[in-house]
Amino acid sequence: SLNVREWVGKDPTRIVIDSNLELTKSLKLFDQSIPTICFNTIKSEKLTNLEFVQMNLGFSVEDVLHELSNRNLQSIIVEGGSYLLTKFIESELWDEARVFKSSGIFGAGIPAPKLKQKPAETYSIQDDLLQIYYHV
């Protein structure tokens, strides 16, 4: 949903990168309930609370951040898969990372990106760990 739940406050602008518009339109992400921007290479279109922003083929996270800056969106939280998170890390376009480590075994899957430095803070949350990293 990428919205405010179990807390009081304004919902953030949801931002999604879906280069080839492959995500199903039935996702809550596209329900037009709160402002949402979808970066892609296919189309530009404005609907109620949902805007598709067409980018050039091969656009980068820097291009997305530039467009967000032009819209006066200055602070973002990135919830992404390994590929997107790695792009932000490699581009050194991050200030803080919060990494949850579970004591559970997940089996097969795509490994999370690795940060080079050691965590600045570590907290136990039930059986898991929250590690906080700061980009220097």
N, C-alpha and C positions, 0 to 999 in steps of 0.2 A: 504493500500500500504506500510505503514511503510517506507516511503522514504522522501527525502527532496522536499518540494513543497513550492512555493512562497517564496523562500529563496535561497541564493547562498551558496553552500557548497557540500562536499562529502556526498553521501548517506551512512547511517550507515549499518553495517551488521545486517540484520534482523534475529531475533532469535524467534523461535516458539517452544512451548512445546505441542506436540500432541501425548500423550502416546500411543494411539492405532491407530494412523494414520487415524483418522476419518474425518479430514477436507477435503473438496472437493479439488481436485487438480486443479480446474479451478480458484481458488482464485489468485488474483494478487500476493499474497505472494509467490506463487510457480512458477512465470513466468520466473525465471532465469535471470531477468534483472539486479539484483544486488545481491551481496553475501548474502546467506540465509542459516541458520543452523536450522534443524528441529530435536529436541530431541524426541526420541520415544523408545518403547520397542520391536519393530518389526524388523527393518532392519538397516543396515549400507550401504550407497550407496553415491557415489560422482558423481554429474553431473556438467555441467557448471553453476557456481554460485549457486548451490544448493547441500547441503550435508545433508544426513540423518544420524544422530548419534544414534546408538542403545545403550540404557542404560539398566541397570538391572531393573527388576520389583521393584516397590516401590522406585524408585530413588527420591532424594530430591532436593530442590532448592540449597542446599549446593553442591550436586554432579554436578549440571549444572554450578554453579559458578566456581567450581574447573576446569571443562573442559574448560570454557571460559578463565580462567586465564592461563591455559596451552597454549591457542591460542593467548595470549597477548591481549585479550579483557578485559580491566580493568574498563570500565565505561559503565553502561547500563541504559536505561530508560525502565521501566516495564509498559506496558499497558496491563492490564489483567483484568480478571473477579474477582469477589469477592474471589473465592477459591485461586487463585494464589497470589493475593495481600495479603490475610490473611496469607499465608505461609511465604511470605517475612517478614511481620510484626511480626508474632510469632517467627520467627527465628532471629529477630533483625538484619536482613541483608538489611538495608536500611539507607540512609543518609538524604534524603529529600523526602517529599511527597507534591504534589500539588493537592488539592482537589477543584473541582468546585462544587458550590452549586447553583442550579437553583431556581428561584422563581416560575417556572412552576410546575404543578402537573403531575407526571408520571403514577400514578395509581399503578397497581400491578407490582411486579418484585422482584428481589433478592436484598436485602439491601447491600449497600456498607460496607466494613469493617470499623471498628471504631478505631481511634487512641486515646490513653489514655490521651495524653497531649493536651494542648490548642495550637491553631495555633500561630506561632511566628509572622506572618504577614498576613494581610487580605487586599484585594483590591476589589473594586467594578468594575465590567466590565459590562456595560449596566445594565441590571436588575439582574445580577448574582453576586456571590462572588467567588473569588479565595482565598483559604486559603493555606498558606505555613507552613508546619511542618518540623522541624529538629529533627533528632534522636540524643539524647544526650548520 
